[in-house]
Amino acid sequence: MASSRRDLAVRATVDQGLLSPAEPVVALLDTAGILASAAALTSAFAAVTDAHVLHAFAVKATPLVPVLRLLHEAGLGVEVASPGELALARAAGVPPSHTVLDSPAKTPAELRQALALGIAVNADNLQELARLDALVASAPTASPLGLRVNPQVGAGSIGALSTATATSKFGVALRDEGARKTVVQAYLERPWLTRLHTHTGSQGIPLALMAEGVGEAYALAEEINRAAGRQQIDTLDIGGGLPVNFTSDEETPTYAEYARLLADTVPGLLDGRYRLVTEFGRSLLAKHGTVLARVEYTKTSGGRPIAVTHAGVQLATRTVYAPDSWPLRVLAYDSEGRPHTGGVTVQDVAGPACFAGDLLATGRALPLLHPGDVVAVPDTGAYYFAHHYAYNSLPRPGIHGFTVADDGAVTFTTVRKAQTLDEIVAEAGGARADALVRQAAVLR
């Protein structure tokens, strides 16, 4: 069970010195858990369709080369949205045939590189299609090419992550006046346009709304193919977006639930006529990452205990700035890494950054924490510790993958080393300390 592996891993980080006064914050990835999620995804779709499915992991969720390599070895591809993400995917050994490029702001250089490599590209808008016209005409390409559409089916509970609203910045808005007709015509004029892409959103999006968005894209594909008199669209990229349960260790909803819902509501999608691409990210990694941090000090303010730890806004940026949308659990362990058995007390758990709002949890009922204790923040494997926010020039933590043997022995491997102070200085222009002084001298 994932929680049992986590408890063993927390204890082992203390025993093996990965977490210590000198290294007061680390991040862990449960390798077995990641592989289990990848297997659950592939088996869920295999149970409802014989169609070819490329499950392309959304690199933005956890942009770490060892993670991408692990998922590639498990049979998954990647979805990238920037030159940096593409570079990570290539470093991980993911082939172009298993790579999809999405972005609302692709430059001509990005498009040329993708087409030269044979990477699948989903154009975001009609202006980008015009760029592709010129590039396709100038040089042959093996890249499968598609267009992203916005089905405008509505928002979920987190507006910033709802990508199928009336005014979303992504894709061609299908319900705008004349847009649907324009999209159909765009396909008829471009025989090389063979894919259709949509994505309704992620966290906060109910499964029914996700399925509705996919259904709209499927209906459009059918319409285009009828107008073309042939199956011009042969692949539907249905995006990702399976939400994650952040309230417990239970992994809900499941890929199997979503796949069955698609089979019930959009059966033609799965009858074998279309190849499929998915782009799940958070749901593959979130439950398998944990931040560990030592409690440095404890105090009381206004009668409420506060535990000051080394994990805060630099690792849990979304939670600190939008706690209602992104609440995280906090688990208490003693100084030896054992689950805390002390009496429960309502307290705040704060981070190290120098602003008042740097709080992991407010008014949370936990065993009373003491200096040297350890707090664990689970469900942080996606969009948390791999997306460092350099507030106060706090260093990026080390990230370690772990496995647990049958006898309970924990083995760690370094995924990313902790950032050094020299590296922080270098990133901050340390080699150019006199750059502005020299420029100012010219002004005198």
N, C-alpha and C positions, 0 to 999 in steps of 0.2 A: 504494500500500500504506500502511496506517495507520502503520506504524513509520517509513516514510520521511517521511510528512507530519509526524510528531511530531518527528523529528530536525531538519527544516527549521524547525519552529515554535520549538523550543528555541533554536536559533541566532538566530532573529529576535527573540525576546524580549530577548536580550542586546544585539543590534545596535540595536534600536529603543528600548532603555531601559525596557522594561516590567519587567524584572528587573534590579535594580541594588542597590548598597549602601543606597540610600534606600528601595527597595521590594524587600526580600530574599525575598519569597515571593509567588507568583502562581499562579493556577489557569487552565487552558486547557480549552476545549471544541472538539472537532473537528466542525465543522458538517457536513461531507460524511459523516463517519462516522455521525452521528446520523441523517441522512436515509437512509443505506444500511440501517441497522438497521430503521427504520420501514418501508422498502420490503420488506425481507426478511420482516418479520412479516406484512404484508398479503398478499404473494404466497404465503406458505406456506399460509395458510388458504384463499386463493382456489384453490389447486391441489387441495384436497381437498373443498371444498363450494361449492355455489351459494347457500347460505343467506346472509342479511344478517348481517354481523359488524361490531359496533362494537368497535374496539380502543381501550380507555380507559386511557391512561397513568396509572400510579399516581403522583400528584403528590408523595407523600411521598419518592419516590426522588430527585427533583431539583426542589425547589420554587422554581423560578426562572421568572418570567413570560416572558422571551424564549424559554426552552426550550419552555414550554407553547404559545406562539404558533407556534413553528417546527413542532412536532408537529401542531398544529391545521391549519396550512396544508398539511401532508403527509397530512391525512385522518384523523388520530387524534382521539379524544375524551379525556376525563380521568376518573379515579376520585379522589374527594376524601374525606377522613376527618375534616374539622374545618372550622369557619367560616373559619379562616385560609386553608386550602387552597382552599376555594370562592371566597374573595375573590381569590386569585391566578388561578384559572381564569377568573373573570369579567373580571379586568383584562387577561387574555390574549385575550379575545374569544371564548372557547369557549362555544357556545350551550347552554342547558339541555338540549336534545335530545341532546347529546353528552356529558352529564355524569351520573355515577353517584355517589351518596352512600352510603358505607359507614362505619360506626363502631360500636364496641360501647357507646358512651355518648352517644348523640344526645340533646340536650335538647329539650323541647317547642318552644322557639323555633327550633332548627335544623330540626326536622321541619316546622313551619309555613312557614318560609322556602322549604324545598325543594318542598313541595307547591304553594305559591303560584307558584313559578317553573316548575313542571312538570319538575323534575329527578327522575330515577329514584332510588328509595330501596330499599335492601335492609335490612329490619329484622333486627336481630341476635338477637332473642329474643322470647318470647311476651308479655312485659310491654310491649315496644315495639309489638307488634301491637295490643295493647289501646289504646295511645295513638293509633295510626293509626286504629283504629275510630272514636274520637271526632272526630278531625280530618277524616277522610273524610266523616263524617256531617254535619259542620258547614259544609263548603264544598266545592264541586266542585273537582276537580284533574285535570290532564292527566298527572300523574306516573305512570309505570309502577312498580308496587310489588311487592316480592318478600320472601323470607325467606332468611336464611343458615342453612345446616345444616352441622354438623360430621360428616363421614362416619366419623370415628374409625378411620381406616385405619392410623395409626401415625406415627412420627417419622422424620425424616432425621438427618443427622449433627450438626446444630446445633439443640439443643432449643428455644432461644429463638425460632427462626424456624419451628418446626414447629407448624402450626395445626390439624392433624387428629389430635391425640393424644386419649387417653381423657379427659383433664381440661383440654383447651384452653379458654381463656376466650371463644373466638369461636363464635357460632352455636348452634343447637339440637343437642345431642348425640344423633344418630340411634340409637345402640345402647344408650342408657340405657333402662331398663325403661319401656315404655309410650310412649316419645317418638315413635316413628315413627307410631303410630296417632294421637297427638295432633296431629302435624304434618298428616297427611292430613285430619283433621277440621277443623283450622284453615283449610285451603284451601277445603273444601266449604262452610264457613260464610261465606266471604268471596269472592264472585265477582270482586271487583276485584284479588285477589291473583293475579298472572299471571306472576310470575318466580320462579326458584329459583336460589340462589347458593351456591357452595362455593369454598373455596380451601384447598389442602392445605399450603402453606408456600412457602418460596422457597429461598434459598441452602442447600445441603446436602440438598435433596430430590431423589431420583432421579426420572427421567422416568416410570418404571413406577409409582411411588407417586402421582405427580401424576395420571396417567391413571386409576389405580384410584379415586382420589377423585372425579374427574369421572364415572366410570362409575357410582358409587354415587348421585350426584345425578341422573344421567340415569334410572336405574332408578326412583328415587323420583318423578321427574316423570311417567314412564309410569304408575306406580301411581296417582298423584293424578288424572291425566287419565282413566284407566279408571274410577275411583270417581266422578268428576264426570259421566261419560258424554259428555264433550266435551273439546276441547283447551283447558282452562282455562290451563294453563301454556304460554305461547307463546315464552318466552325463557329460556335457560339462561346464567347468568353463571358462567363456569368459572374465574374468578380469573386469576392470573398465576403467577409463581414460577419461571420458567425460570432455572436456576442459571447462574452466570458462571464461566468459567475464569480464575483469577487467577494462573496459573503461566506464561503465555506470551501472545503477541499473538494466538494462534489463538482464534477465536470459536466455542467449543463448550460445550455442545451447541447445535444450531441450532433455529430455529423450524420449519424444514422437517421435522427429525427428530421433533419433538414432534407436529406436525400429522399426520404419517404414522402415528405411534403411536396417536393418537386414532382415526384412520380404521380402523386394524386392530383396536383393542380396543373401541371404542364407535361402531360404524358408524352406528347409528341417530341419534346426535347430529348427524351431518353430512348426513342425507338430505334436508334442506330443510324439515322440519316445524317446527324450532325456529330462532328467531333466536338469535344468540350474542353474548355480551359477553366480552371478555378484559380483564385488568387487569395487564399486564406493566409493570414499572418498571425494576428494576436492569438487566435484560438489554438494555434499549434504550439506556441511557446510560453504564453503567459503563466499557466499553472506550473510550469517547470523551472521557474526562476525564483530565487529568494535572496533578499538583501539581509546581511547580518551586520549589526553595529553594536559596539560596546557603549554602555552608559558611562559617560564621563563624570557627570555631576547630577545631584538631585537637590531640589529646593522646594519651597512652598511659597506661593504667591496668591494673595487673596483667599487663603485657606485651601487652595488646590495644589496637590503635589505636581511637580514637573520633573520629568526625567530628560536631561539634555544628552542627546546621542550624537553619533557621527554620521547619521543618515538623514538627509532632509531634502531640500529643494534641488540640490545638485543631482539627485538620483530619482526623486519622485516629484518631478516638476509639475505634472498635471494635477496630482493630488494636492500639493501645497497651494496652487493657485485656483483650483476648482474642486474643493473637497467634496462638495455635494454630488458632482458628476463622477468623481473618481475616488471613492472611499477605498481605503486599503485596510486589511486586517493587520494587527500587530500582535505577535506572539512573544511571550516572556520566557526567558531562560536564565538560569543562574550563572554565576561567573565561571562555572566549569562546563557550561553548555548543556545542562540538563533542564528539562521542562520545569518551570518555576512552580513551586507548591505553596508559596506564601499566600496570605490573605488578600482577597480582592479589594482594590481601592480605586475609586474614580480619580484619574490623573491625566495629565497631558504628556504626550511624547513629542519632544522637540528635536529639531535638527540643529546643525552647527552654524548655519548662515546668520549673518548679522542683520536680520530684519524680523519683526515681531510675528509675521505670519508663517515663519518656517516651522510648521507643525505637521508631523505625520498623523497625529490623532489628537483630538480634543475631547476631554471629558470621557475618556475610555475606561471601562472597568477592567482592570488587570491586576495580577499580583503586584504588590507594591515593589517598585524597582529600586535598586540600590546601585551606587557606583561599582563598576566592574561587571554588572550583569550584562546580559546580551538580549537585544531585541531582534526578532526576525520579522521581516516583511515579505510574506509570500505573494504569489501571483504577479511577480514583477519581471518575468522573463521576456516580456514584450513591451516596448515603449517606455521602459524605465531605466535600469542601470546601463543599458547599451547606448542610451541617448544622453550623455552627460551634459549638464548645464554648468558652465564654469563660473558660477557665482562665488565671489570672494576668492577666486583662483583656487578653489578646492580641487584636489587632484582626482582624476578618474580612479575608481577602485580596481583592484585585480578581480578578474572573473575566472572562476574555476569550475570545470565540469567534474561531476562525481558519479561513481558507480558504487553499489553496495553488494558485496558478496553474500552468499547464503549464510555464512557465519557472522554476518554483520560488519565485516571489515570494510572500511570506506577507502576508496582510492580516488585521489584528486589528480586532475591534469589542468595545466594553465591554458586558458583560452585567450586571455589578454592580460598582460602584466600591468601592475599598478603604475600609474603615471608618476614620474619622478619630478622633483622640484626643478631640476635642470631642464626637463622637457617643458614644464610650464613657462619657464623664463624664455626658452627658445621660441615657443609659440607666441609669446608676447613681444616679439621683436628684440630679444636680448642681444642679438648680434648686430643690431642697428641702434644702439643706445644713443649715439650722437647724431642720428639722422635729422632730427628737428632742430637741434642746436646749430648744426652746420647751415641749415636752411635759414634759421633766424639770423645768423651772422651776415648773410647776404642782405638782409633787410636793414641792417644798421647803417 
